[in-house]
């Protein structure tokens, strides 16, 4: 969905599931939201 909307990048969230099922199109996969780090340029 994010790619179709023109997002610059896509983050897939596993929500604790150890597998990346359904996240093949994501640029990166994380287990929970607090893994996201905002980097200011």
Protein Blocks (a to p, Z undefined) as FASTA:
>chain_A
ZZmnopabdcddeehpabfghilmpmbdcfbfklpccddZZ
